Amino acid sequence: MRKANIPETITKRIIPCLDVREGKVTKGVAFQGNIDVGDPVEMARYYYENGADELVFYDITASNEKRNIMIDVVSAVADQIFIPFSVGGGLRTLDDMRKVLWAGAEKVSIDSGAVRNPQLITEGAKAFGNQCIVLSMQVKNVSSSRQIPSGYEIYIDGARRPMGLDAIAWATRGVELGAGEIVVNSIDQDGTKSGYELKLTKQIADNVPVPVIASGGAGNPQHLRDVFVESGADAGIVASITHYGEFSIDSIKTYLTAESVSVRSTW
């Protein structure tokens, strides 16, 4: 499927992800065993100064704890960066979205709240524009069934609750409701550093006319090359490989350029 309004030569985006818990950036494997990594404001500034194309901030326990997102942290991060900034976690109403955008985010990422109330996608798109609404999906590889024909099931609440919802069907419906981007979070690959879930990402990219962002599994620059070239992703989220200093945004982009993948140059 040709993606609407997306030029074939558009550059691929590298997007560091700040998973935030109790005010600290944290990282785990398969959404479990998280350890603290650093301060979100300092890390956001570092990534901005070192060539990140965008930044995503997830308050990873807000949905499960049924509380509002940490607006003060969102605002502090927004004050430090001048690149697109997407925020998610615990967004359940139009007012929740509005507060995040007023705090300085350019996009809102909705996940569990959208599964529980799909009309939230449409309400957000009508109020703020499709380009502001990112549908983030927590997806696990399961056995194919009549209910889950693709073999990929949607989970919510920090990958704690299966929903009996097929990932491809949900991505398609989310775009029909007004989502302007899709983030594919692979529960199985999260934090493993063994590569993105290429099959899942390709299936979704082939079935929706909006940008698809791959998340979960990046362990080296080749993994980004693979998800861009083989799966058709428009952007790749990184965390472990850059949080711990194994690779810089610049070194990843240098590798991708050598592999004929179009990326924006770092400063």
N, C-alpha and C positions, 0 to 999 in steps of 0.2 A: 504493500500500500504506500503510495506517495504521500508524504506528510504535507498537509496543507500549510502554505505560507512559510515553508522551511526550504531555503535554497540548498541545492545539492552540495555547494561548496562551503557551507557554514562550518565554522571552526568547532571542534569538540571542546567541551568544558571539563576542567578539573575542579571538583568541589570538595574541599575538606569538610568533614562533619564533626560537629561538637555535640556529643551526647552528654547532657548535663544532668547530674543528680546531686541534690542538696548543695547546689552552687558550685560544684566542681565538674570539670570534664572527666568523663569516665569511659572505660573501654572494657568489653568482655568478649566472650566467644559464644555464638548462637544465642545472644541476648541474655547470657548468664555469666556469673563469676566476675562481675565488673570490679575493676580497681581504678582508683583515682589517678588521673594523668596530669592535670594542671588547672590553672585559672582560666575560665572561658574568655575573659576580656583580654588578658595577655596573649592567649593563643590566637584569638581572632585578629589582633593587631599584627602578630607575627605572620600569619597567613596572608593578610592583606598586603603587607610590605614585601612578601616574597612571591607574589605573582599568582595567587589563587584567583580563579575567574569569578567564583561566587563562594558563598559560605552558607552552610545549613546548620541550624541550632535546633536540637531536639531536647525538650524537657522529658526525659525518658520514663519517669514514674508518675507524671501528672495524670495520665488517663487511668492507670490502675488505681491510683490513690484518690481519684475523682476530685481533684483540686485544680485550681486555675494555674496557668503557667506563670513563671517567675518574671513578671514584667520589668522589674528593676534590672535584672541581669540582661534582658533583651535590650533595654534602653542603653545600658552601659556598653554593650557590644556595638550597637549601632553607632554610638558616638565615636568609635575608634576606626571604623572602616568605611570605604567609599566604593564598594562593589555590591552587586545584588546579594541580598541577605534573606534567606527563607527561614521561617520559624514554625515549629510544630510541637505538639504535646499538650493534651488536655483541652483542645479547642472544640467546644461543643455547641456554640451559638454564634450568631452573627456579631454580637457584641464582643465576644472573645476575639474574633478575627479583627474587628475594628481596633481594639486596644493594642493588639500586636502591631498592626500597621501604623497606628499613631505613635507607637514607641520607636519606630524607625525601620521596621522590616519592609521589604518590597513585595514579599510573597508570604502566604500562609500555607502551611503544610497540614492537611487534615487526613486523619487515618481512622482511628477507632470511632471518633465522633461521626465520621461520614458513613461508616458501615452501619452504625446504629440509626442514623438519620440521613439517608441519602439526599434529601432535599436541601441539606446544608450546603452541598456543592452548588446547587442552582442558586440558592439565596446569596452565597458569596460571590458567584460569578456575576449576578445581576447587580449587586451592590458595588463591587470593586473591579470587575472585569475579569475575563477568563485568565488573562496573563498573571493574575495574582493568586490563582487557586491551583495548588499542587495537591494531587491525590497521591498520598504515600500509602504503600501496601506492604504489610508484613506477610510473607508467603513461605509456605513450607511444602516440600516435596512429599506427597502422600501417594497411596495406591489410587490408580484411576478407578472411577466408579460412575454410575449414572449421574450422581449429584456433582461429582468433581471429574468431568471428562478429561481435562487436561492433565490431571495428576498433581495439580498445584492448588493448595487450599489457602484461603485468607484466614489469618489469625489477627487478634486484636489484643489490646491491653499489654503491650510489651511482650508479644508472642506467647501469652499465657492462655489465651482462649481461642479454640478453633471455632469457625463460624459456619462450616458446611457450605462455603461459597467458593465457586470456581474463580481462580485469579484472572483468567483471560476474560471471562464473562464480566467480572467486576470492573476490570480496566476499561472494557468497551462501554459499559454502562456509565462509568464515571465521566468519560469524555462526552457522552451524549447528554449528561446532566450539566456539563459546563466546565469540567477540569481542563486547565490549559497545559498541564504537564503531569507525567506519571513518574513516580519514584518506585522502583522495584527493589524492595528490601528482602534479600534471601536470608531466611532464618538459618538454613542449613550452612550457608557459606560465611555468615557473619563472624568476623574476627579470626577466621581460619587462615587467611593469607594464602589460600590455595587457588585463588581465581574466582571470578564472578560466575554466577549461574547463567551460562551462555544460552542454553536451550530456552529457559524461561524468558530471559530478556528478549531474545529474538522473537519468540511467539507473541509477546506483547507489542514489541516494536512493529511487527508485521500486521498487527490488528488495530492499531490506533493511529490517527492522523496528527498526533501532537508529539512534542519531544518526550523521549523516554530516558530516564536517569537510572543507571545501574548502581546498586548498592550492596555491599557485602562480599568480602573475599579478596580484595586487592592486596597482593603481596609483593608485586614488583611491577615495573613499567610495562612489561609484556602483557600482563593481565589487562591493562587498560587498552593496549593495542588490540588485543583479542576481542574485547567487548565492543569496541568501536567498529572494527572491521568485520568480525564474524557475526555479531548480533545486531548491529545497526543502532546501538545506543547513541544518544546525542551528548551525554555527559556521564562521567563516572565519579562516584563519591569515594573519597579516600579517608582513612582514619589511621589505622595501626601503622602503615608504612611511612606515614609522614609525622605522626605524633611522636614517635620514638626516634626520629632522625635518621632512619635507614635510607630514605630518599627524600630529596627536596622537590618542591613543585617544579623548579627549573630543570632539575635532572630528568624528571619524568617527561617534561615537554621536549627537552633535547632529544631524548630517545624516540618519542613519538614523531617528531619532525624527521628524524633519520629513517623512520619506517613509513614515511609519506602520509602520515596522519596530520591533517591541518589543525593546528592549535594556535591560540593567541600567544604572542611572544611575552615573556616576562619583562619587567621594567629594567 
